[in-house]
């Protein structure tokens, strides 16, 4: 079984009214379930591909989700999300760390926008699966992801069950 965004989102224990940044939001696999959970809060969907932002807007409209802010931004650069310092309760980075070139830059940007005590939810591939998911050379092993988070001002909180082919980490901003 592959990673189930709806199931994973329920494991985050987000509260209604939360402000959440969805890094590399893509077509909204996480954005839409997140928006439903936070209700009167807001999901700030950040995507670098403009065509993907358009697809996300269409998907959210079709799902009758209205509490999403669509941001064209660069999650690898400090300030690249266009969100204010300490403004987010949570950051979701699902199936994205293997794609980014500057992994430390992405973690630094998450740290910058999170409130003290805010959490980052990182979900990614455990390995390459013969053409499904990332190439073997792109996989970021769980231990490497933990090292990145530990080195950039986050403290381990817990793991989540993110599916047979994925790992899920929850870290808190110190």
ABEGO torsion letter per residue (X at the ends): XBBBAAAAAAAAGBBBGBBBBBBGAEAGAAAAAAAAAAEABBBBBBBABAAAAAAAAAAAAAAGBAABBBBBBBAABBGAAGBBBGABABBBBBGAAAABABAAAAAAAAAAABBBGBBBBBBBBABBBGGBEBBAAABBBAAAAAAAAAAAGBBBABBBBAEAABBBBBBBBX
